[in-house]
């Protein structure tokens, strides 16, 4: 009888921990991604529409576009990588899907933007993106640290001399400036965020299939 009581108590306590853990995960996501409880209207929201003036002055050049704003240090960005690759293939002809790295001097998520811009200029960013995610998120490596970065480059068969030269190029400087302009113009403070048709700024607030459908609707101008 005592054993059954202890077993029941253990099961109840385990269920309690699972429920609390789930609730804390949801709460943290709303606090740090959606800022659900923030009173400042400039904070990140799951859906935001910018003004006509902001659309007119947008640093984004492409019409009919979806711009993903990500970070190599973002777990949710890494988790959705395959979904977004498949989603991009479903977009109608003439539509554009692009990825930029959040870029800001005041945001910790932006620390890896120079690496992203350099790898992109070298034409290999998409090929090594998973490795960057894995190094930073799973292995807890700080690729903003130069010796750690150099070790990672060698491990991924990336030419170190070419990387260092490209990092100082005008093309990378221009790309960083462009990504910083987009980050600032659309007040991006969390990742992943999606800028659709220069007009809507959205975060994933539902399962991906439904969220993908929602982005398709916004791309067509359907609210």
C-alpha positions as CSV (number, residue, x, y, z in Angstrom):
1,X,0.0,0.0,0.0
2,X,2.8,2.3,1.0
3,X,4.6,1.5,-2.3
4,X,1.5,2.3,-4.4
5,X,1.2,5.6,-2.5
6,X,4.8,6.5,-3.2
7,X,4.4,5.6,-6.8
8,X,1.3,7.7,-7.2
9,X,3.0,10.6,-5.5
10,X,6.0,10.2,-7.8
11,X,3.8,10.2,-10.9
12,X,1.9,13.2,-9.7
13,X,5.0,15.1,-9.0
14,X,6.5,14.2,-12.4
15,X,3.3,15.5,-14.1
16,X,3.5,18.6,-12.1
17,X,7.1,19.3,-13.3
18,X,6.1,18.6,-16.9
19,X,3.2,21.1,-16.7
20,X,5.3,23.8,-15.0
21,X,8.1,23.3,-17.5
22,X,5.6,23.7,-20.4
23,X,4.1,26.8,-18.9
24,X,7.5,28.3,-18.4
25,X,8.5,27.7,-22.0
26,X,5.4,29.4,-23.3
27,X,5.8,32.3,-20.8
28,X,9.5,32.8,-21.8
29,X,8.6,32.7,-25.5
30,X,5.9,35.4,-25.0
31,X,8.2,37.5,-22.8
32,X,11.4,37.4,-24.9
33,X,10.0,36.9,-28.5
34,X,6.6,38.4,-28.6
35,X,7.0,40.7,-25.5
36,X,3.3,40.0,-24.9
37,X,3.3,41.9,-21.6
38,X,5.3,44.9,-22.6
39,X,3.7,48.3,-22.5
40,X,6.1,49.9,-25.0
41,X,4.4,49.8,-28.4
42,X,7.8,49.7,-30.1
43,X,8.5,46.2,-28.7
44,X,8.3,43.1,-30.9
45,X,4.8,41.9,-31.7
46,X,3.5,38.8,-33.4
47,X,2.0,41.0,-36.2
48,X,2.7,44.6,-37.0
49,X,1.8,46.7,-40.1
50,X,4.0,49.7,-40.9
51,X,2.9,53.0,-42.2
52,X,2.8,54.0,-45.9
53,X,5.6,56.4,-45.3
54,X,7.8,53.6,-43.9
55,X,7.0,51.4,-46.9
56,X,8.0,54.2,-49.2
57,X,11.3,54.8,-47.4
58,X,12.0,51.1,-46.8
59,X,15.6,50.0,-47.4
60,X,14.2,46.7,-48.8
61,X,14.5,47.0,-52.6
62,X,12.5,44.0,-53.7
63,X,8.7,44.0,-54.2
64,X,6.7,40.8,-53.6
65,X,9.3,39.7,-51.1
66,X,9.6,37.9,-47.7
67,X,12.7,38.8,-45.8
68,X,13.6,36.5,-42.9
69,X,15.5,38.2,-40.1
70,X,17.5,35.5,-38.3
71,X,20.5,35.0,-36.0
72,X,23.0,32.2,-35.8
73,X,22.3,32.3,-32.1
74,X,18.6,31.8,-32.5
75,X,17.3,28.3,-31.6
76,X,13.9,28.9,-33.3
77,X,15.7,30.0,-36.5
78,X,17.7,26.8,-36.6
79,X,14.6,24.7,-35.9
80,X,12.7,26.1,-38.8
81,X,15.5,26.0,-41.4
82,X,14.1,23.0,-43.3
83,X,10.6,24.3,-43.2
84,X,11.6,27.6,-44.6
85,X,13.6,26.0,-47.4
86,X,10.5,24.0,-48.5
87,X,8.3,27.1,-48.0
88,X,10.4,29.2,-50.3
89,X,9.9,26.6,-53.1
90,X,6.1,27.0,-52.9
91,X,6.1,30.8,-53.5
92,X,4.5,32.0,-56.7
93,X,6.6,33.0,-59.6
94,X,8.0,36.5,-59.2
95,X,8.1,36.3,-55.4
96,X,11.4,36.5,-53.5
97,X,12.5,34.9,-50.3
98,X,15.7,36.2,-48.7
99,X,17.4,35.9,-45.4
100,X,19.4,38.5,-43.5
101,X,21.1,38.4,-40.1
102,X,19.8,40.8,-37.5
103,X,22.4,43.6,-37.3
104,X,22.6,46.1,-34.4
105,X,25.2,47.4,-32.0
106,X,22.8,47.1,-29.1
107,X,21.5,43.6,-29.7
108,X,23.4,40.5,-28.6
109,X,21.7,38.4,-31.3
110,X,23.6,40.5,-33.9
111,X,27.1,39.6,-32.8
112,X,27.4,37.1,-35.6
113,X,26.2,39.4,-38.4
114,X,29.8,40.0,-39.8
115,X,30.3,36.2,-40.1
116,X,27.0,35.8,-42.0
117,X,27.8,38.7,-44.3
118,X,31.3,37.4,-45.0
119,X,30.2,33.8,-45.7
120,X,27.5,35.2,-47.9
121,X,30.0,37.3,-49.9
122,X,32.1,34.1,-50.3
123,X,29.0,32.3,-51.7
124,X,29.0,29.6,-49.1
125,X,26.7,30.9,-46.3
126,X,23.8,28.6,-47.1
127,X,26.1,25.6,-47.2
128,X,27.5,26.1,-43.8
129,X,24.6,27.7,-42.0
130,X,23.6,24.4,-40.2
131,X,27.2,24.1,-39.0
132,X,27.1,27.6,-37.6
133,X,23.8,27.0,-35.8
134,X,25.2,23.7,-34.4
135,X,28.4,25.3,-33.2
136,X,26.7,28.2,-31.4
137,X,23.5,26.7,-30.2
138,X,24.4,23.0,-29.6
139,X,28.1,23.2,-28.8
140,X,27.9,26.6,-27.1
141,X,30.9,27.9,-29.0
142,X,31.4,31.7,-29.3
143,X,32.2,32.3,-32.9
144,X,32.6,36.0,-32.2
145,X,35.8,35.0,-30.5
146,X,38.6,35.1,-33.1
147,X,40.5,31.9,-32.2
148,X,37.3,29.9,-31.9
149,X,36.1,31.3,-35.2
150,X,39.4,30.3,-36.9
151,X,39.2,26.8,-35.6
152,X,35.6,26.5,-36.8
153,X,36.6,27.8,-40.3
154,X,39.3,25.2,-40.6
155,X,37.0,22.4,-39.4
156,X,34.5,23.4,-42.1
157,X,37.2,23.5,-44.8
158,X,36.8,27.3,-45.3
159,X,39.8,29.2,-46.6
160,X,40.9,31.3,-43.6
161,X,42.9,33.8,-45.7
162,X,40.0,34.3,-48.1
163,X,37.6,34.7,-45.2
164,X,39.8,37.3,-43.5
165,X,40.2,39.3,-46.8
166,X,36.5,39.1,-47.7
167,X,35.6,40.3,-44.2
168,X,37.4,43.5,-44.8
169,X,35.9,44.0,-48.3
170,X,33.6,46.9,-49.3
171,X,30.9,44.3,-50.3
172,X,30.7,43.0,-46.7
173,X,30.7,46.5,-45.3
174,X,27.8,47.4,-47.6
175,X,25.9,44.3,-46.7
176,X,26.2,44.9,-43.0
177,X,25.0,48.5,-43.5
178,X,22.0,47.3,-45.5
179,X,21.1,44.7,-42.9
180,X,21.5,47.3,-40.1
181,X,19.2,49.7,-42.0
182,X,16.5,47.0,-42.3
183,X,16.9,46.0,-38.7
184,X,16.6,49.6,-37.6
185,X,13.8,50.7,-40.0
186,X,11.5,47.8,-39.0
187,X,12.5,48.0,-35.3
188,X,13.6,44.3,-35.2
189,X,14.6,43.3,-31.7
190,X,14.0,39.5,-31.8
191,X,14.4,36.6,-34.2
192,X,13.1,35.0,-36.3
193,X,11.0,37.8,-37.8
194,X,9.6,38.1,-41.3
195,X,9.1,41.2,-43.3
196,X,6.5,40.7,-46.0
197,X,6.0,43.1,-48.9
198,X,7.9,45.8,-47.0
199,X,4.6,46.2,-45.1
200,X,4.1,43.5,-42.5
201,X,6.4,42.4,-39.7
202,X,5.4,39.0,-38.3
203,X,6.6,36.3,-35.9
204,X,5.5,32.7,-35.9
205,X,2.5,32.5,-33.6
206,X,1.1,29.1,-34.8
207,X,2.3,25.7,-36.1
208,X,4.4,26.2,-39.2
209,X,1.9,24.9,-41.9
210,X,-0.7,27.4,-40.7
211,X,2.0,30.1,-40.4
212,X,3.2,29.4,-43.9
213,X,-0.3,29.8,-45.2
214,X,-0.6,33.1,-43.3
215,X,2.6,34.4,-44.9
216,X,1.3,33.4,-48.3
217,X,-1.9,35.4,-47.7
218,X,0.0,38.5,-46.6
219,X,2.3,38.2,-49.6
220,X,-0.9,38.4,-51.8
221,X,-2.1,41.4,-49.8
222,X,-4.8,39.5,-48.0
223,X,-5.0,40.4,-44.3
